[in-house]
Amino acid sequence: MTPFSNKVIVVTGGSDGIGKALVEAFLKLDAKVATCGRNHDKLYQLQQQNAGKSLLVHTADVSKEQECENFIKMVVDAFGTIDILINNAGISMRSMFADVELDTLRKVMDINFWGTVYCTKFSLPYIIKNKGTIVGVSSIAGYRGLPGRSGYSASKFAVNGWLEAIRTELLDTGVNVMWVCPGFTSSNIRNAALNKDGKAQGESPLDEGSLMTSEECANHIIKSIIKRKRTLVLTFTGKRTVFMNKFFPTLADKLVHKFFFKNGVLVK
């Protein structure tokens, strides 16, 4: 037996990165897991790799309200309830605001913020009944606006504020609401990040091999769910950034600028 044995856990965006690592970790902990994503082939491969386990996969775009409702209904039809919802699905961007198409910002907000809202809304009655947990996989960009990622930062600030609001609303229900800020973690999010035209940039500006792995990040999230924590900020750089931005914001402006720019050009 584990703390998650026979618990029904929903992880959005489970075909890659942190989401996939969470799905596989929870299955090893004897949970019943449901996940969604936009890539049918990757979800099918995930299902094949975990044949014989309690895994439900469904192709869905979380930026679409009806698709979120259909997904959650499918989970309840299959497993009867929901104990834990991890809003992990998300997309990043990399473009200066002066150059970016406004539709790119809308797309990022629709996936990162509204996808979290939709899935939480439709899952909420079951989570309240079970005194369960709602998790938002946010970002350091939700504490500190990052250059070249204005839409991403806006969406993650929105996620953090919204989760804090509903956490307060739900204090007397026994539901725990937690937001997780992984910092730079090795995943596909930078390759899939949108450029100024709203297309995937197809490359990462960072050395992915030097970053925290998705599996390590998933383990931290799982331990924090068990402890029913409020927030989780990961990596030394992430914690330092949050601290500096809170107490020394003007200095943080300069340090962040130095990190992301070289000779006035965005390099990361």
C-alpha positions as CSV (number, residue, x, y, z in Angstrom):
1,M,0.0,0.0,0.0
2,T,1.1,3.6,-0.7
3,P,-0.6,6.9,0.0
4,F,-1.9,6.8,-3.5
5,S,-3.2,3.2,-3.7
6,N,-6.5,3.2,-5.6
7,K,-6.6,7.0,-5.6
8,V,-7.8,8.6,-8.9
9,I,-5.3,11.1,-10.2
10,V,-5.7,13.3,-13.2
11,V,-2.6,14.8,-14.8
12,T,-3.1,17.1,-17.8
13,G,-0.4,17.3,-20.4
14,G,0.9,13.8,-19.6
15,S,2.6,12.9,-22.9
16,D,5.9,14.7,-22.2
17,G,8.2,16.1,-19.6
18,I,7.0,16.6,-16.0
19,G,3.5,15.4,-16.9
20,K,4.7,12.1,-18.3
21,A,7.1,11.6,-15.3
22,L,4.1,12.2,-12.9
23,V,1.9,9.7,-14.8
24,E,4.6,7.0,-14.6
25,A,5.4,7.7,-11.0
26,F,1.8,7.5,-9.8
27,L,1.2,4.3,-11.7
28,K,4.2,2.8,-9.8
29,L,2.5,3.9,-6.6
30,D,-0.7,1.9,-7.5
31,A,-2.8,4.9,-8.4
32,K,-5.5,5.0,-11.0
33,V,-4.3,7.7,-13.5
34,A,-5.9,9.6,-16.2
35,T,-4.1,12.0,-18.5
36,C,-4.8,14.1,-21.6
37,G,-2.7,15.8,-24.3
38,R,-2.9,17.0,-27.8
39,N,-0.5,14.4,-29.3
40,H,-2.4,11.2,-29.9
41,D,0.6,9.2,-30.9
42,K,2.6,10.1,-27.8
43,L,-0.4,9.2,-25.6
44,Y,-0.8,5.9,-27.4
45,Q,2.8,5.1,-26.8
46,L,2.5,6.0,-23.2
47,Q,-0.5,3.7,-22.9
48,Q,1.4,0.8,-24.6
49,Q,4.4,1.3,-22.3
50,N,2.1,0.9,-19.3
51,A,-0.2,-1.8,-20.5
52,G,-2.0,-3.7,-17.8
53,K,-1.9,-0.7,-15.4
54,S,-4.9,1.6,-14.5
55,L,-4.2,4.3,-17.1
56,L,-6.7,6.2,-19.1
57,V,-5.5,8.5,-21.9
58,H,-7.5,10.9,-23.9
59,T,-6.6,13.3,-26.7
60,A,-7.8,16.8,-25.7
61,D,-6.8,20.5,-26.0
62,V,-7.2,22.1,-22.5
63,S,-7.7,25.5,-24.1
64,K,-11.1,24.2,-25.2
65,E,-13.7,24.2,-22.5
66,Q,-15.8,21.4,-24.0
67,E,-12.8,19.2,-24.5
68,C,-11.9,19.6,-20.8
69,E,-15.5,18.8,-19.7
70,N,-15.5,15.7,-22.0
71,F,-12.2,14.6,-20.5
72,I,-13.2,14.9,-16.9
73,K,-16.6,13.2,-17.6
74,M,-14.6,10.3,-19.2
75,V,-12.4,10.0,-16.1
76,V,-15.5,9.9,-13.8
77,D,-17.2,7.4,-16.0
78,A,-14.1,5.2,-16.0
79,F,-13.0,5.5,-12.3
80,G,-16.0,6.9,-10.5
81,T,-14.4,9.9,-8.9
82,I,-11.3,12.2,-8.8
83,D,-9.1,12.6,-5.8
84,I,-6.2,14.6,-7.1
85,L,-6.0,17.0,-10.1
86,I,-2.6,18.1,-11.4
87,N,-3.0,20.9,-13.9
88,N,0.3,20.4,-15.7
89,A,-0.5,21.1,-19.4
90,G,1.2,24.3,-20.5
91,I,3.1,26.0,-23.3
92,S,5.8,28.7,-23.2
93,M,6.8,31.4,-25.7
94,R,10.0,33.1,-26.7
95,S,9.7,36.5,-28.4
96,M,10.1,40.2,-27.5
97,F,6.7,41.8,-26.9
98,A,7.4,44.4,-29.6
99,D,7.7,41.6,-32.2
100,V,5.1,39.1,-31.0
101,E,1.7,38.5,-32.6
102,L,-1.1,39.1,-30.1
103,D,-2.7,35.8,-31.0
104,T,0.4,34.1,-29.6
105,L,-0.2,35.7,-26.2
106,R,-3.9,34.7,-26.3
107,K,-2.9,31.1,-27.1
108,V,-0.5,30.9,-24.2
109,M,-3.1,32.4,-21.9
110,D,-5.8,30.0,-23.1
111,I,-3.7,26.9,-22.5
112,N,-1.9,27.8,-19.3
113,F,-4.6,29.8,-17.5
114,W,-8.0,28.8,-18.9
115,G,-6.9,25.1,-19.2
116,T,-6.3,25.1,-15.5
117,V,-9.6,26.9,-14.8
118,Y,-11.7,24.5,-17.0
119,C,-10.3,21.3,-15.7
120,T,-10.5,22.4,-12.1
121,K,-14.1,23.6,-12.5
122,F,-15.3,20.3,-13.8
123,S,-13.3,18.2,-11.3
124,L,-14.1,20.3,-8.2
125,P,-17.3,18.6,-7.0
126,Y,-15.5,15.2,-6.8
127,I,-12.3,16.7,-5.2
128,I,-14.4,18.5,-2.5
129,K,-16.3,15.3,-1.7
130,N,-13.0,13.4,-1.3
131,K,-11.2,16.3,0.5
132,G,-8.6,15.9,-2.2
133,T,-5.9,18.0,-3.8
134,I,-5.6,20.5,-6.7
135,V,-2.2,21.3,-8.0
136,G,-1.1,23.9,-10.5
137,V,2.3,23.4,-12.2
138,S,3.2,27.0,-12.5
139,S,6.7,28.6,-12.9
140,I,9.2,31.0,-11.5
141,A,7.8,33.2,-14.2
142,G,4.7,33.4,-12.1
143,Y,6.7,35.2,-9.4
144,R,9.1,37.1,-11.6
145,G,8.3,38.5,-15.1
146,L,10.8,37.1,-17.6
147,P,11.9,38.9,-20.8
148,G,11.0,37.2,-24.0
149,R,8.2,35.4,-22.1
150,S,5.8,38.2,-21.3
151,G,2.7,36.1,-22.2
152,Y,4.0,33.1,-20.4
153,S,4.7,35.2,-17.3
154,A,1.3,36.7,-17.5
155,S,-0.4,33.3,-17.7
156,K,1.6,32.0,-14.7
157,F,1.0,35.1,-12.6
158,A,-2.7,34.5,-13.3
159,V,-2.5,30.8,-12.4
160,N,-0.8,31.6,-9.1
161,G,-3.2,34.3,-8.1
162,W,-6.3,32.3,-9.1
163,L,-5.1,29.2,-7.2
164,E,-4.4,31.4,-4.1
165,A,-7.9,32.7,-4.4
166,I,-9.6,29.3,-4.6
167,R,-7.3,27.9,-1.9
168,T,-8.7,30.6,0.4
169,E,-12.3,29.8,-0.7
170,L,-11.8,26.1,0.0
171,L,-10.0,26.4,3.4
172,D,-13.0,24.9,5.3
173,T,-13.6,22.0,2.9
174,G,-10.5,19.9,3.5
175,V,-9.3,20.5,0.0
176,N,-5.6,21.4,-0.4
177,V,-4.6,23.7,-3.2
178,M,-0.9,23.9,-4.1
179,W,1.1,25.6,-6.9
180,V,4.4,24.3,-8.0
181,C,7.2,26.4,-9.5
182,P,9.8,24.0,-10.9
183,G,12.4,26.5,-12.2
184,F,14.3,25.4,-15.3
185,T,13.6,21.7,-15.6
186,S,14.6,19.4,-18.5
187,S,11.5,18.9,-20.7
188,N,10.1,19.6,-24.1
189,I,8.5,22.9,-23.1
190,R,11.3,25.1,-24.6
191,N,11.3,23.1,-27.9
192,A,7.5,23.5,-28.1
193,A,7.6,27.2,-27.0
194,L,5.9,29.5,-29.4
195,N,7.9,32.1,-31.4
196,K,6.6,35.5,-32.3
197,D,4.3,34.0,-35.0
198,G,2.8,31.4,-32.7
199,K,4.8,28.5,-34.2
200,A,6.9,26.0,-32.2
201,Q,10.5,27.3,-32.1
202,G,11.8,23.7,-32.3
203,E,14.9,24.2,-30.2
204,S,16.0,25.0,-26.6
205,P,18.1,28.0,-25.8
206,L,19.3,26.2,-22.6
207,D,21.6,23.3,-21.9
208,E,18.9,20.7,-21.1
209,G,21.4,18.2,-19.8
210,S,22.4,20.5,-16.9
211,L,18.8,21.0,-15.7
212,M,16.8,19.1,-13.1
213,T,15.2,16.1,-14.7
214,S,11.5,15.7,-15.1
215,E,11.6,12.6,-12.9
216,E,13.3,14.4,-10.1
217,C,10.8,17.3,-10.4
218,A,7.9,14.8,-10.3
219,N,9.2,13.2,-7.1
220,H,9.3,16.6,-5.4
221,I,5.8,17.3,-6.4
222,I,4.5,13.9,-5.1
223,K,6.2,14.4,-1.8
224,S,4.7,17.8,-1.5
225,I,1.2,16.4,-2.3
226,I,1.6,13.9,0.6
227,K,2.6,16.8,2.9
228,R,-0.3,18.9,1.6
229,K,2.0,21.9,1.1
230,R,0.9,25.3,-0.1
231,T,3.7,26.1,-2.5
232,L,6.7,24.4,-3.9
233,V,9.6,26.4,-5.4
234,L,12.4,24.2,-6.9
235,T,16.1,24.6,-7.9
236,F,18.5,27.0,-6.2
237,T,18.2,29.4,-9.1
238,G,14.4,29.4,-8.8
239,K,14.5,30.0,-5.0
240,R,17.1,32.7,-5.4
241,T,15.1,34.5,-8.1
242,V,11.9,34.5,-5.9
243,F,13.9,35.8,-2.9
244,M,15.7,38.5,-4.9
245,N,12.6,39.7,-6.6
246,K,10.7,40.0,-3.3
247,F,13.3,41.8,-1.3
248,F,15.6,43.4,-4.0
249,P,13.4,43.9,-7.1
250,T,15.5,46.6,-8.7
251,L,18.6,44.5,-8.4
252,A,16.6,41.5,-9.7
253,D,15.7,43.5,-12.8
254,K,19.4,43.9,-13.6
255,L,20.4,40.3,-12.9
256,V,17.5,38.9,-14.9
257,H,18.4,41.2,-17.8
258,K,22.0,40.1,-17.6
259,F,21.0,36.4,-17.7
260,F,18.7,36.7,-20.7
261,F,20.5,39.3,-22.9
262,K,23.9,39.6,-24.5
263,N,24.8,42.9,-26.2
264,G,21.1,43.9,-26.1
265,V,20.0,40.7,-27.8
266,L,17.7,38.1,-26.2
267,V,19.8,34.9,-26.0
268,K,17.9,32.7,-23.6
